[in-house]
Every structure is written in C-alpha cells, then in structure tokens.
Amino acid sequence: MKDEEGKFTLQTSDFQEFWSLDPGVTFLNHGSFGACPKAVLAVQQKLRSQLEIEPIRFFGREWEPLLDHARNQLAEFVGADSQDLVFVNNATTGVNSVLRSLSFCAEDEILTTNHEYNACRNALDFIASRTGARIVIAQIPFPIDSPQQVIAAVMERVSPQTRLALLDHITSQTGLIFPIQQLVQQLQQLGVDILIDGAHAPGMIALSLREIGATYYTGNCHKWLCAPKGAAFLYVQRDKQSQIRPLTISHGANSPRTDKTRFQLEFDWTGTDDPTAYMCIPDAIAFMGSLLRGGWSELRQRNHQLVLEARQVLCQALGVLPPCPEEMIGSMAVIPLPAAWDNRHFLAVHDELFDNFGIQVQVVPWYESPRLLVRISAQIYNTPEQYVYLATALSKLQNC
Ligand SMILES: Cc1ncc(COP(=O)(O)O)c(C=O)c1O
C-alpha cells in the first residue's frame, strides 16, 4: 500500500481533512489519546493568544467566565448540574484526587476488577501501601457472554468491609461497556460508594451522570469528545464534595469567597497552568455535533456501527470468535488474535503493523488474557476499507 515515494495510500474518509492526522497513517487508535480537530485547535490557539497578550487581564477577568461557560456546557452534555463538576487534566488525576482525599484504614476493602486500567490500579496499590486497606479484585471473564456476568462477578466480592468500588465505565484493555447503572444501584443498596472511571465514555456513549447516580465519576474530554489534550472532569456527589480535595492545594483552600463552593474554588485554581483545553470543550461539543445532520447521536451510532462491522471483518479474516456481545461495545472493539501470538509479541506486532503497513492500532498487553488482543477504534474519519486493510496485514503477519 506504499506509493512511489514510500508513502502509504489508502482511501480515507472525507472527514479526515478536519483533523491534522498524518494521511500516510491508517489511524485506528482514537481510543488511546483521542485526536483533536483542526477547528478546535484553532480556537485553543486564539485563547492562548488572548492569554499571552495580557496575562493579568486574562487570569484576573477573563479566565473564570470562560471556565464557567465551559463547565455549564459540559454539564449539559454529560447530564449533570454544573455545581457538581470540576475540571482536571485527565481521568488519572480524577481517580487519584478521589482516592487520595478519602481516608482508609487497615480494615477497609476497596473493590475493583481485573480489567482495571494499569495507572489507576497503581493508584489503588499506592493507597493500600499507605493505609493498609485491602484491594479486592473481582474476576470478570473475557471473552464474556453478557453484562450480567460483570454484575455477578463484582457483587460476589462485596463484603461488610467494602468501602469503595473503583469501576471502569468502558474498559481500556477489553473495550467493554460495563453495566454501570445497575452496578451503582446494587452497590449503593449495600452502602458502598462508587468511583467510576469514565475515561472513554464522554462522546462515545450518551451520558447522564444524574441517572447513573455514582458517588464520584471522572471522564476525559480529550478522547471521544475531541477536546484538546488535558481536558477532563471530576463529578462529585454534592454531600461528598467537602471531602474531595485536589492533588495540589492552592489559593482556594482559604479563599474568603462565598459565591462558589470550596470544592470548585479549590479545583478551579491549582496553580498557574494553561486552562485553554477546558475552555475549548464547548467548541469540541459544537464541532463534533455539527458533522452529521443527526448530531451527536448519529455520530455515536455511526462509530458504533463501523466498529461492529470492522470487528466482524477482522474476526472472519483471523478465524476467531467475537469475544463479547455487541451491546457491550461502543466505538472500540477488541479482537483476540489467533493462538500464534501471545502477550510477549505485543510490541513486535504493533511495530510490524506500523512500520510495514502504516497502521496505528492498539495491540494490548493484558496479562489476564492468554491471547494477544488488538483494540480497534472507530471515529468519523475512519473508513470500512481501513479495517479490511488491517485484516489483510494481520493475516499476512500470521502467515510469515
Ligand atoms: C479506563 C481508563 N482509565 C484511565 C485512563 C487514563 O486516561 P488519562 O491518561 O487521560 O488520564 C485510560 C486511558 O486510556 C483508560 O482507558
């Protein structure tokens, strides 16, 4: 698929021109870091210029209304009251902020699953090493037949000592949508607080934080909402907000202001930083929602359909079975590779695909799975042909 100059040429979508993505790369990994459209980056550049032209005026007068506007728009998008939302740089920070704010003791258990994202699992281990709290792991099978298996596996590990459950809304290594609402309901009935890591959820699936009703929820805006990097949020149930502090203590801690909660005063200012990624969230919502006549719901549906078709193509080409029902997939899907590869080959397979075929796709090293996993993403700039090309490339590698 290389042209005479050695560049990869594969038909891309008409939408690709809205992104800066290298046209020579078949980019099937929106999930890892998102990709921000040029139009949204242009807004960010304008905001940065506004800041640099008069930094004192910007931070003195302009910064807070811009931040509050972004918060209001985001609140509407994720179905929350803006009063319950603060910005953080990323979901990892959201998870850490909650875990490091709560006090645990040696009798406490924190429940999570074997699908937990490595960085957040490390945060749990850190808390455990400091406090003596025990990390309890619910074993969720993969391949999996139904969302009920997730509920059963999690609920089985709840005990009278369970203080908190850290659960992913959409898992990283396996791309599964967990039945979060039912889990929240059942855990809350047993008095367990829930921290949801929704790193992939905003923009991939329709969200109503009000309906989910979790105690804490963090989500990234730089992945599927397509905001610039460093844009994420933390939602905290109102009666818990006074306990949750940012990782960096700054001016908000003793601010005499009474027009905002201490929760927002503290998280809104954690020291001088570039806040423009947050301020672009309304533009990202508007831009992505304008690409198709049916707005966000059509976009989400289209990405979902594309990834399902792509999964089928790949499973057929590789002779493997889909590892989960369609209802557990948003716009990322994971395909277990044939037995010839295992986790030791993850970097080699990734590099072969990138170096020899110009394909950027997530090859997942997940030691819970005996099979090496490939995770594909579908965003509007992708086309069905790109996944056929991936299937061809993997089949060629398999036969080498
Ligand atoms: C489930 C999950 N949690 C957390 C993260 C971390 O996101 P970030 O690096 O933006 O903090 C990811 C990233 O892919 C993820 O998949």
The ligand as a MOL file (V3000), in Angstrom:
LIG
                    3D

  0  0  0     0  0            999 V3000
M  V30 BEGIN CTAB
M  V30 COUNTS 16 16 0 0 0
M  V30 BEGIN ATOM
M  V30 1 C -10.1380 3.1450 31.6900 0
M  V30 2 C -9.1100 4.2150 31.6040 0
M  V30 3 N -8.8460 4.9420 32.6900 0
M  V30 4 C -7.9510 5.9290 32.6710 0
M  V30 5 C -7.2610 6.2270 31.5260 0
M  V30 6 C -6.2440 7.3010 31.5750 0
M  V30 7 O -6.6030 8.4180 30.8480 0
M  V30 8 P -5.6860 9.6780 31.0020 0
M  V30 9 O -4.3220 9.2800 30.5460 0
M  V30 10 O -6.2980 10.7040 30.1360 0
M  V30 11 O -5.6830 10.0230 32.4490 0
M  V30 12 C -7.4880 5.4980 30.3630 0
M  V30 13 C -6.7540 5.7930 29.1330 0
M  V30 14 O -6.8910 5.2230 28.1060 0
M  V30 15 C -8.4420 4.4600 30.4040 0
M  V30 16 O -8.6910 3.7050 29.3340 0
M  V30 END ATOM
M  V30 BEGIN BOND
M  V30 1 1 1 2
M  V30 2 1 2 3
M  V30 3 2 2 15
M  V30 4 2 3 4
M  V30 5 1 4 5
M  V30 6 1 5 6
M  V30 7 2 5 12
M  V30 8 1 6 7
M  V30 9 1 7 8
M  V30 10 2 8 9
M  V30 11 1 8 10
M  V30 12 1 8 11
M  V30 13 1 12 13
M  V30 14 1 12 15
M  V30 15 2 13 14
M  V30 16 1 15 16
M  V30 END BOND
M  V30 END CTAB
M  END
